[in-house]
Amino acid sequence: MNKARGIVTGYHIVIEENEELGFVGSSVEIPTVSVIRNTPAKCYTAAQEALKVAVATMIECGKTPPQAFSAKKRNVQINIRVNGEEKLLLASASKMLGFKGLSDFVRTSAIERVLAM
């Protein structure tokens, strides 16, 4: 768990207020891990803990958890072509899984697939 704690320390946690739920916390690096609490402070602490568990589980399963986005600056661009139907399908999956945007979803999915090889 100490290794996971060290990795998660650099993660960017986003806290968003929700009228119905209170505060929703997630991270830029693993947007599918989210928590709901009634105060921003509790939400932040719970998000850190949930991320530690997720990263520890990844490590235990032999997977490589994502690095903090600040650790490596993205300065290279690639382009892919899709048809309209594929774009709608990907955008829908991206939103459903809690990603901030389609690019993050495509990049994360592709990297996870390569690392699983």
Rosetta constraint file for C-alpha pairs under 8 A:
AtomPair CA 1 CA 5 HARMONIC 6.08 0.50
AtomPair CA 1 CA 52 HARMONIC 7.12 0.50
AtomPair CA 1 CA 53 HARMONIC 7.77 0.50
AtomPair CA 1 CA 56 HARMONIC 5.85 0.50
AtomPair CA 2 CA 6 HARMONIC 6.27 0.50
AtomPair CA 3 CA 7 HARMONIC 6.41 0.50
AtomPair CA 3 CA 56 HARMONIC 7.65 0.50
AtomPair CA 4 CA 8 HARMONIC 6.12 0.50
AtomPair CA 4 CA 52 HARMONIC 5.37 0.50
AtomPair CA 4 CA 53 HARMONIC 7.62 0.50
AtomPair CA 4 CA 55 HARMONIC 5.45 0.50
AtomPair CA 4 CA 56 HARMONIC 5.17 0.50
AtomPair CA 4 CA 59 HARMONIC 7.86 0.50
AtomPair CA 5 CA 9 HARMONIC 6.10 0.50
AtomPair CA 5 CA 52 HARMONIC 5.65 0.50
AtomPair CA 6 CA 10 HARMONIC 7.53 0.50
AtomPair CA 7 CA 11 HARMONIC 7.35 0.50
AtomPair CA 7 CA 55 HARMONIC 7.83 0.50
AtomPair CA 7 CA 67 HARMONIC 7.09 0.50
AtomPair CA 7 CA 68 HARMONIC 7.42 0.50
AtomPair CA 8 CA 48 HARMONIC 7.01 0.50
AtomPair CA 8 CA 51 HARMONIC 6.50 0.50
AtomPair CA 8 CA 52 HARMONIC 6.15 0.50
AtomPair CA 8 CA 55 HARMONIC 7.54 0.50
AtomPair CA 8 CA 68 HARMONIC 7.63 0.50
AtomPair CA 9 CA 48 HARMONIC 7.99 0.50
AtomPair CA 10 CA 68 HARMONIC 5.35 0.50
AtomPair CA 10 CA 70 HARMONIC 7.68 0.50
AtomPair CA 11 CA 27 HARMONIC 6.58 0.50
AtomPair CA 11 CA 28 HARMONIC 7.16 0.50
AtomPair CA 11 CA 29 HARMONIC 6.40 0.50
AtomPair CA 11 CA 67 HARMONIC 7.81 0.50
AtomPair CA 11 CA 68 HARMONIC 4.92 0.50
AtomPair CA 11 CA 69 HARMONIC 7.22 0.50
AtomPair CA 12 CA 27 HARMONIC 5.43 0.50
AtomPair CA 12 CA 28 HARMONIC 5.67 0.50
AtomPair CA 12 CA 29 HARMONIC 7.07 0.50
AtomPair CA 12 CA 68 HARMONIC 7.29 0.50
AtomPair CA 12 CA 69 HARMONIC 7.79 0.50
AtomPair CA 13 CA 25 HARMONIC 6.68 0.50
AtomPair CA 13 CA 26 HARMONIC 5.62 0.50
AtomPair CA 13 CA 27 HARMONIC 4.29 0.50
AtomPair CA 13 CA 28 HARMONIC 6.56 0.50
AtomPair CA 13 CA 44 HARMONIC 7.11 0.50
AtomPair CA 13 CA 47 HARMONIC 7.30 0.50
AtomPair CA 13 CA 48 HARMONIC 7.84 0.50
AtomPair CA 14 CA 25 HARMONIC 5.55 0.50
AtomPair CA 14 CA 26 HARMONIC 5.42 0.50
AtomPair CA 14 CA 27 HARMONIC 5.69 0.50
AtomPair CA 14 CA 28 HARMONIC 7.20 0.50
AtomPair CA 15 CA 23 HARMONIC 6.42 0.50
AtomPair CA 15 CA 24 HARMONIC 5.63 0.50
AtomPair CA 15 CA 25 HARMONIC 4.42 0.50
AtomPair CA 15 CA 26 HARMONIC 6.74 0.50
AtomPair CA 15 CA 40 HARMONIC 6.72 0.50
AtomPair CA 15 CA 43 HARMONIC 7.20 0.50
AtomPair CA 15 CA 44 HARMONIC 7.05 0.50
AtomPair CA 16 CA 23 HARMONIC 5.59 0.50
AtomPair CA 16 CA 24 HARMONIC 5.23 0.50
AtomPair CA 16 CA 25 HARMONIC 6.38 0.50
AtomPair CA 17 CA 21 HARMONIC 7.95 0.50
AtomPair CA 17 CA 22 HARMONIC 5.84 0.50
AtomPair CA 17 CA 23 HARMONIC 4.49 0.50
AtomPair CA 17 CA 24 HARMONIC 6.30 0.50
AtomPair CA 18 CA 22 HARMONIC 5.07 0.50
AtomPair CA 18 CA 23 HARMONIC 5.66 0.50
AtomPair CA 18 CA 24 HARMONIC 6.85 0.50
AtomPair CA 21 CA 36 HARMONIC 6.82 0.50
AtomPair CA 21 CA 37 HARMONIC 7.66 0.50
AtomPair CA 21 CA 38 HARMONIC 7.64 0.50
AtomPair CA 22 CA 36 HARMONIC 6.84 0.50
AtomPair CA 22 CA 37 HARMONIC 6.09 0.50
AtomPair CA 22 CA 38 HARMONIC 4.91 0.50
AtomPair CA 22 CA 39 HARMONIC 7.02 0.50
AtomPair CA 23 CA 36 HARMONIC 5.57 0.50
AtomPair CA 23 CA 37 HARMONIC 5.39 0.50
AtomPair CA 23 CA 38 HARMONIC 5.84 0.50
AtomPair CA 23 CA 39 HARMONIC 6.28 0.50
AtomPair CA 23 CA 40 HARMONIC 6.13 0.50
AtomPair CA 23 CA 43 HARMONIC 6.39 0.50
AtomPair CA 24 CA 34 HARMONIC 6.81 0.50
AtomPair CA 24 CA 35 HARMONIC 5.65 0.50
AtomPair CA 24 CA 36 HARMONIC 4.58 0.50
AtomPair CA 24 CA 37 HARMONIC 6.69 0.50
AtomPair CA 24 CA 43 HARMONIC 6.73 0.50
AtomPair CA 25 CA 34 HARMONIC 5.41 0.50
AtomPair CA 25 CA 35 HARMONIC 5.21 0.50
AtomPair CA 25 CA 36 HARMONIC 6.39 0.50
AtomPair CA 25 CA 43 HARMONIC 5.80 0.50
AtomPair CA 25 CA 44 HARMONIC 6.44 0.50
AtomPair CA 25 CA 47 HARMONIC 5.83 0.50
AtomPair CA 26 CA 30 HARMONIC 7.42 0.50
AtomPair CA 26 CA 31 HARMONIC 5.63 0.50
AtomPair CA 26 CA 32 HARMONIC 7.41 0.50
AtomPair CA 26 CA 33 HARMONIC 5.88 0.50
AtomPair CA 26 CA 34 HARMONIC 4.45 0.50
AtomPair CA 26 CA 35 HARMONIC 6.67 0.50
AtomPair CA 26 CA 47 HARMONIC 6.27 0.50
AtomPair CA 27 CA 31 HARMONIC 5.14 0.50
AtomPair CA 27 CA 33 HARMONIC 7.16 0.50
AtomPair CA 27 CA 34 HARMONIC 7.54 0.50
AtomPair CA 27 CA 47 HARMONIC 7.80 0.50
AtomPair CA 28 CA 69 HARMONIC 7.68 0.50
AtomPair CA 28 CA 100 HARMONIC 7.79 0.50
AtomPair CA 29 CA 66 HARMONIC 6.34 0.50
AtomPair CA 29 CA 67 HARMONIC 7.30 0.50
AtomPair CA 29 CA 68 HARMONIC 6.30 0.50
AtomPair CA 29 CA 69 HARMONIC 6.60 0.50
AtomPair CA 30 CA 51 HARMONIC 7.84 0.50
AtomPair CA 30 CA 66 HARMONIC 7.53 0.50
AtomPair CA 31 CA 97 HARMONIC 7.72 0.50
AtomPair CA 31 CA 98 HARMONIC 5.67 0.50
AtomPair CA 31 CA 99 HARMONIC 5.55 0.50
AtomPair CA 31 CA 100 HARMONIC 7.61 0.50
AtomPair CA 32 CA 97 HARMONIC 5.94 0.50
AtomPair CA 32 CA 98 HARMONIC 5.56 0.50
AtomPair CA 32 CA 99 HARMONIC 7.13 0.50
AtomPair CA 33 CA 47 HARMONIC 7.82 0.50
AtomPair CA 33 CA 50 HARMONIC 6.98 0.50
AtomPair CA 33 CA 51 HARMONIC 6.71 0.50
AtomPair CA 33 CA 54 HARMONIC 7.70 0.50
AtomPair CA 34 CA 47 HARMONIC 6.52 0.50
AtomPair CA 34 CA 50 HARMONIC 7.61 0.50
AtomPair CA 35 CA 43 HARMONIC 6.63 0.50
AtomPair CA 35 CA 46 HARMONIC 6.56 0.50
AtomPair CA 35 CA 47 HARMONIC 5.81 0.50
AtomPair CA 35 CA 50 HARMONIC 7.61 0.50
AtomPair CA 36 CA 43 HARMONIC 6.21 0.50
AtomPair CA 37 CA 42 HARMONIC 6.05 0.50
AtomPair CA 37 CA 43 HARMONIC 4.89 0.50
AtomPair CA 37 CA 46 HARMONIC 7.84 0.50
AtomPair CA 38 CA 42 HARMONIC 7.06 0.50
AtomPair CA 38 CA 43 HARMONIC 7.16 0.50
AtomPair CA 39 CA 43 HARMONIC 6.08 0.50
AtomPair CA 40 CA 44 HARMONIC 6.09 0.50
AtomPair CA 41 CA 45 HARMONIC 6.31 0.50
AtomPair CA 42 CA 46 HARMONIC 6.03 0.50
AtomPair CA 43 CA 47 HARMONIC 5.99 0.50
AtomPair CA 44 CA 48 HARMONIC 6.26 0.50
AtomPair CA 45 CA 49 HARMONIC 6.33 0.50
AtomPair CA 46 CA 50 HARMONIC 6.08 0.50
AtomPair CA 47 CA 51 HARMONIC 6.03 0.50
AtomPair CA 48 CA 52 HARMONIC 6.16 0.50
AtomPair CA 49 CA 53 HARMONIC 6.35 0.50
AtomPair CA 50 CA 54 HARMONIC 6.22 0.50
AtomPair CA 51 CA 55 HARMONIC 6.02 0.50
AtomPair CA 52 CA 56 HARMONIC 5.95 0.50
AtomPair CA 53 CA 57 HARMONIC 6.06 0.50
AtomPair CA 54 CA 58 HARMONIC 6.26 0.50
AtomPair CA 55 CA 59 HARMONIC 6.20 0.50
AtomPair CA 55 CA 65 HARMONIC 5.89 0.50
AtomPair CA 56 CA 60 HARMONIC 6.07 0.50
AtomPair CA 57 CA 61 HARMONIC 6.14 0.50
AtomPair CA 58 CA 62 HARMONIC 6.34 0.50
AtomPair CA 58 CA 63 HARMONIC 4.99 0.50
AtomPair CA 58 CA 64 HARMONIC 6.53 0.50
AtomPair CA 58 CA 65 HARMONIC 6.15 0.50
AtomPair CA 59 CA 63 HARMONIC 5.39 0.50
AtomPair CA 59 CA 64 HARMONIC 6.30 0.50
AtomPair CA 59 CA 65 HARMONIC 6.95 0.50
AtomPair CA 63 CA 115 HARMONIC 7.40 0.50
AtomPair CA 63 CA 116 HARMONIC 7.34 0.50
AtomPair CA 64 CA 115 HARMONIC 7.39 0.50
AtomPair CA 67 CA 71 HARMONIC 6.57 0.50
AtomPair CA 67 CA 72 HARMONIC 7.90 0.50
AtomPair CA 68 CA 72 HARMONIC 7.63 0.50
AtomPair CA 69 CA 73 HARMONIC 7.10 0.50
AtomPair CA 82 CA 86 HARMONIC 5.84 0.50
AtomPair CA 82 CA 87 HARMONIC 6.20 0.50
AtomPair CA 83 CA 87 HARMONIC 6.27 0.50
AtomPair CA 84 CA 88 HARMONIC 6.29 0.50
AtomPair CA 85 CA 89 HARMONIC 6.19 0.50
AtomPair CA 86 CA 90 HARMONIC 6.09 0.50
AtomPair CA 87 CA 91 HARMONIC 5.94 0.50
AtomPair CA 88 CA 92 HARMONIC 5.99 0.50
AtomPair CA 89 CA 93 HARMONIC 6.26 0.50
AtomPair CA 90 CA 94 HARMONIC 5.98 0.50
AtomPair CA 90 CA 102 HARMONIC 6.99 0.50
AtomPair CA 90 CA 106 HARMONIC 7.90 0.50
AtomPair CA 91 CA 95 HARMONIC 6.21 0.50
AtomPair CA 91 CA 101 HARMONIC 7.79 0.50
AtomPair CA 91 CA 102 HARMONIC 5.64 0.50
AtomPair CA 92 CA 96 HARMONIC 6.08 0.50
AtomPair CA 93 CA 97 HARMONIC 6.04 0.50
AtomPair CA 94 CA 98 HARMONIC 6.37 0.50
AtomPair CA 94 CA 99 HARMONIC 5.33 0.50
AtomPair CA 94 CA 100 HARMONIC 7.75 0.50
AtomPair CA 94 CA 101 HARMONIC 6.67 0.50
AtomPair CA 94 CA 102 HARMONIC 5.77 0.50
AtomPair CA 94 CA 105 HARMONIC 5.52 0.50
AtomPair CA 95 CA 99 HARMONIC 5.77 0.50
AtomPair CA 95 CA 100 HARMONIC 7.37 0.50
AtomPair CA 95 CA 101 HARMONIC 7.37 0.50
AtomPair CA 95 CA 102 HARMONIC 7.97 0.50
AtomPair CA 99 CA 104 HARMONIC 6.53 0.50
AtomPair CA 99 CA 105 HARMONIC 5.96 0.50
AtomPair CA 100 CA 104 HARMONIC 6.82 0.50
AtomPair CA 100 CA 105 HARMONIC 7.97 0.50
AtomPair CA 101 CA 105 HARMONIC 6.52 0.50
AtomPair CA 102 CA 106 HARMONIC 6.16 0.50
AtomPair CA 103 CA 107 HARMONIC 6.01 0.50
AtomPair CA 104 CA 108 HARMONIC 5.91 0.50
AtomPair CA 105 CA 109 HARMONIC 5.94 0.50
AtomPair CA 106 CA 110 HARMONIC 6.03 0.50
AtomPair CA 107 CA 111 HARMONIC 6.11 0.50
AtomPair CA 108 CA 112 HARMONIC 6.02 0.50
AtomPair CA 109 CA 113 HARMONIC 6.21 0.50
AtomPair CA 110 CA 114 HARMONIC 6.29 0.50
AtomPair CA 111 CA 115 HARMONIC 6.08 0.50
AtomPair CA 112 CA 116 HARMONIC 6.12 0.50
AtomPair CA 113 CA 117 HARMONIC 6.67 0.50
